[in-house]
């Protein structure tokens, strides 16, 4: 028997990013010629069961009919996964919530021919969860409900899972992953796990398929070298926005993430005119660095009127925090959150566009591309070019491209 075969069982409450991670992990393994297949319980349920199984009570552990159907689906997928590994497959990923220890014990006792690695996705960030739920309710099975009903139902479904949830700790092999920060928060290994380095490294890597990172066009404040504020685009800025739209006219851009500031929204608007089905999503996470007491001032004026601020920032630009405002260092958390939201709201294969600001785009770039902290505040972010970013575990592609 080949001994490099592996079961992976995803674990976690609904809408925690399990399927996205499973899909990307599969891609990464397939790239390395590891034959991988995903066995998703939700997909199988939608295929096997004719009637409506999307209502919350279906997932109540006291609803014996629902439990029986879900058990049957889980067992069918386990059998299929086993067949796959015992024929051509190398890695079988069971994509389901698997939150109860009973379910996991069942998996361990039935799939005892190859090692099993449990991967739990943990993320209790309320905003990311809401973003993730919005994507879930796009599924056809919620089509007969209003948006509010679907959200309410989905949250109720989550609470049923919460009532039986037990975190990983006793299983033979497991990784607990903070799926918001791509960091491992718990790990236990009793067996030799094939492909372990590949899998573990994948879990802590930031990946994105096609990200177009754009800075807003020229504004009136830019002309005066003033910072912050909420200025409009100049004529030149509008021309840049139109050129941008023209450049992207043949690309499918389902979502554009902007900040809450007018200049980013205005830059996005000509694209929306060309692609009517594109949705613009303003995120506060992508608002420009808050320069506190220096908001709306020019660098010249700051130097003259607040020399202590000017020189302190010059000395350590990354760590300097504007009084009553932010610094690069304190922006990191919200920028990561914005990136996660954007990724959760997009499908893994979508083109993603972010229209941000100078400091924001520096932080987004450095999320995907290593830069020493002291170099981040100097990354070149022009207004007539954009960064194309595509990073997988093994390939990083960054390109600064002109659109005008
Ligand atoms: O000048 C444009 C701007 O986006 C300001 O709003 C912001 O404070 C600044 O750039 C960030 O760049 P730096 O960190 O180099 O001052």
Boltz pocket constraint, residues with backbone or C-beta under 6 A from the ligand:
constraints:
  - pocket:
      binder: B
      contacts: [[A, 222], [A, 225], [A, 226], [A, 227], [A, 228], [A, 229], [A, 288], [A, 289], [A, 291], [A, 357], [A, 358], [A, 359], [A, 377]]
      max_distance: 6.0
